[in-house]
Amino acid sequence: MWFAKLLLRGLLPVGCFALLAWLSHGPAWAWAVAALGCTLLVCVHARQAAALAAWLDAPESRDFPKAGGAWGEILRQLADKLADETRGREEVEARLLSFRGAMDAVPDGLVILDADHRIQWSNRAASAHLGIRLPRDSGVIIEHLVRTPGFAEYLASPDVHSPFALQTSAVRTRIYTIRVVPLGDANKLLVSLDVTDARRVESMRSTFVANVSHELRTPLTVVSGFLEYFIDDGALDAEQRRQFARRMSEQTARMLTLVDDLLTLSRLEAEDAPASEEAVDMAELLLQLRAEGESLSDGRHRLEVICQGPALRGNRKELHSAFGNLVSNAIRYMPAGGEIVIEWAVRDGAGVFSVRDSGVGVAAEHLPRLTERFYRVDRGRSRDTGGTGLGLAIVKHILLRHQASLSIASEVGAGSTFSAVFPDWRLPPWK
């Protein structure tokens, strides 16, 4: 179509001039005019074609050729088509970039493999999980990068019902599960999932259940053993019955305390913030803590109270529980004759409640784990003192609900200091 338009618009004027020359000067002039016109027409078309060819060879470095007439129309149509193709290509590239960005944002590792298990593409998570780096590793067989035993066998014939557990050599502290999904006729999509936190939670759950079972089994075994003697009326005299009854009462109280602490901890974990807050009179609270501590100590320790700070905004019942746990721990684990200082003060704009004792102290390797449930430095000694192993875990959760933190400083043979640090907005003037 465009070629016919080009010929018609070019040859028609030449024909008209040749006809006029024929009528006015004869056939010789007509042929001469036709030849000259065709020559000029060929030169013009050749020039336009050369300009178009030069632009096609390097479209980025040259301006689009311009012309009038038939060539102008042809070039305009070509320019429109090129513009449409450019827009289409830009849209495809934008969608591809958006897709790649979305795939990089996915927390799971994604790797596309061909039939020979050569890496075709991977997202950012796969780099962290499997150590893949593009474009460096493009075309590399993945078994050459991931050398975990059993991985090659799983990749060759994946078990769709169970993923492959992978612990990479680069980061041995992380655990990943691998699944392979068919992609097209020959390609495969390898998906890696970080299950480290899930495995850690499962391990903590199992440990927690085991600890609870153990803590409850011990007093139940004691009570069950004493009850066997009570079944036989003639086996015990009156004094032995009183002793056994006292021991069973102690073990029953221990179980009740453990259950109460478990319920308290469960409630604290289920709620994000205290149900109600008020301005807590810290001077009054510290005096109450000292009275309770003296009752628990029964004169074996000396308790001192220092109150140099204002009121504290929070839930009084929960704060009393947290501070009381810190005081009772100091009393339970400190030899007779020691000193305990209970202090409330403002330091660097923050409210600090601290319990300082002159006890045996705690070794540095135990400090990071003291707030774990049922974690004990000395298990036998903890049970003898009546502790459940949940006190500091309760303290930690109460402080978190009050946006506070627990600081522990201790030295073996020199005592310990447990400090609860509260933000300034919990101090007056209320912010």
Secondary structure as the mmCIF struct_conf table of DSSP 4:
data_model
#
loop_
_struct_conf.conf_type_id
_struct_conf.id
_struct_conf.beg_label_comp_id
_struct_conf.beg_label_asym_id
_struct_conf.beg_label_seq_id
_struct_conf.end_label_comp_id
_struct_conf.end_label_asym_id
_struct_conf.end_label_seq_id
HELX_RH_AL_P HELX_RH_AL_P1 TRP A 2 HIS A 25
HELX_RH_AL_P HELX_RH_AL_P2 PRO A 27 ASP A 57
TURN_TY1_P TURN_TY1_P1 PRO A 59 SER A 61
BEND BEND1 ARG A 62 ARG A 62
HELX_LH_PP_P HELX_LH_PP_P1 ASP A 63 PRO A 65
HELX_RH_AL_P HELX_RH_AL_P3 GLY A 69 ALA A 105
BEND BEND2 PRO A 107 ASP A 108
STRN STRN1 GLY A 109 LEU A 113
TURN_TY1_P TURN_TY1_P2 ALA A 115 ASP A 116
STRN STRN2 ARG A 118 ARG A 118
STRN STRN3 ILE A 119 SER A 122
HELX_RH_AL_P HELX_RH_AL_P4 ARG A 124 LEU A 130
TURN_TY1_P TURN_TY1_P3 LEU A 134 GLY A 139
STRN STRN4 ILE A 141 ILE A 141
HELX_RH_3T_P HELX_RH_3T_P1 ILE A 142 HIS A 144
TURN_TY1_P TURN_TY1_P4 LEU A 145 LEU A 145
TURN_TY1_P TURN_TY1_P5 PRO A 149 GLY A 150
HELX_RH_AL_P HELX_RH_AL_P5 PHE A 151 ALA A 156
BEND BEND3 SER A 157 SER A 157
TURN_TY1_P TURN_TY1_P6 VAL A 160 HIS A 161
BEND BEND4 SER A 162 SER A 162
HELX_LH_PP_P HELX_LH_PP_P2 PRO A 163 PRO A 163
STRN STRN5 PHE A 164 LEU A 166
BEND BEND5 SER A 169 ALA A 170
TURN_TY1_P TURN_TY1_P7 ARG A 172 THR A 173
STRN STRN6 TYR A 176 LEU A 183
TURN_TY1_P TURN_TY1_P8 GLY A 184 ALA A 186
STRN STRN7 ASN A 187 ASP A 194
HELX_RH_AL_P HELX_RH_AL_P6 THR A 196 ILE A 231
BEND BEND6 ASP A 232 ASP A 232
TURN_TY1_P TURN_TY1_P9 ASP A 233 GLY A 234
BEND BEND7 ALA A 235 ALA A 235
HELX_RH_AL_P HELX_RH_AL_P7 ALA A 238 ALA A 270
BEND BEND8 ASP A 272 ALA A 273
BEND BEND9 ALA A 275 ALA A 275
STRN STRN8 GLU A 278 VAL A 280
HELX_RH_AL_P HELX_RH_AL_P8 MET A 282 SER A 297
TURN_TY1_P TURN_TY1_P10 ASP A 298 GLY A 299
BEND BEND10 ARG A 300 HIS A 301
STRN STRN9 ARG A 302 CYS A 307
BEND BEND11 GLY A 309 GLY A 309
STRN STRN10 LEU A 312 GLY A 314
HELX_RH_AL_P HELX_RH_AL_P9 ARG A 316 ARG A 332
TURN_TY1_P TURN_TY1_P11 TYR A 333 TYR A 333
BEND BEND12 MET A 334 MET A 334
TURN_TY1_P TURN_TY1_P12 ALA A 336 GLY A 337
STRN STRN11 GLU A 339 ARG A 347
TURN_TY1_P TURN_TY1_P13 ASP A 348 GLY A 349
STRN STRN12 ALA A 350 ASP A 357
BEND BEND13 GLY A 359 GLY A 359
HELX_RH_3T_P HELX_RH_3T_P2 ALA A 364 ARG A 369
TURN_TY1_P TURN_TY1_P14 LEU A 370 THR A 371
BEND BEND14 GLU A 372 GLU A 372
TURN_TY1_P TURN_TY1_P15 ARG A 373 PHE A 374
BEND BEND15 VAL A 377 ASP A 378
HELX_RH_AL_P HELX_RH_AL_P10 ARG A 379 ASP A 384
TURN_TY1_P TURN_TY1_P16 THR A 385 GLY A 386
BEND BEND16 GLY A 389 GLY A 389
HELX_RH_AL_P HELX_RH_AL_P11 GLY A 391 ARG A 401
TURN_TY1_P TURN_TY1_P17 HIS A 402 GLN A 403
STRN STRN13 SER A 405 GLU A 411
TURN_TY1_P TURN_TY1_P18 VAL A 412 ALA A 414
STRN STRN14 GLY A 415 PHE A 422
HELX_RH_3T_P HELX_RH_3T_P3 ASP A 424 ARG A 426
BEND BEND17 LEU A 427 PRO A 429
HELX_LH_PP_P HELX_LH_PP_P3 TRP A 430 TRP A 430
#
